[in-house]
């Protein structure tokens, strides 16, 4: 059985008891970063032990699993699953497959008729949408924005096309703090009147929400993980 387990997007207190039980009963856990995953797994053990002190916890095999090694690691993982081991997939934060590794593994499980289940949890996308304050009945997730300027400009121009058809559409994307100002410059050229929201370090100690047009947000210093929301057509 494969478990696709959502994890906290920053605050370990958001780990659910169900997630903790799954992780502490796994034979193998696939992780993007073995260092940060250890903190999460230790917290999961604390939660389960606190609730059931007599529970015997497994010591799962921790397997590094990130984008560049997905194909390479697939045969090993499929062998574990075919032997009926319990394998759990987590990402660095949030839900695996959502701009994170896991797509190839899920496709392989479907092809081989290997069962899998999804254990939901926090999402930077929906958390940022609520903070934004826009009507979010209709929204589109863009994932990580293109790094190259021309591709980014084309993507932003497509937002105009979509909003001509569905004006209330809100767009959500992930961006690096190293590129956010270049992105704002590009948005200012194409969507100068659109209201934007930048959600920074969601659920963490230094969480911040910034609102304004692209030009108004240009002077804001940005560090940490960023979720960008582009509001509906003005």
Protein Blocks (a to p, Z undefined) as FASTA:
>chain_A
ZZdddddfkbaklpcfklmmmmmmcfbdcdfblklmmmmmmmmmmmmmmmmmmbccdddd
dddddfklmmmmmmmmmmmmmnopacddddfehjehiapahklmmmmmmmnopacddddd
ddfklmmmmmnopackbccdebjadfblklmmmmmmmmmmmmmmmmmbccdddddfklmm
mmmmmmmmmmmmbccdddehehiaklccdeddfklmmmpccedjddddddddZZ
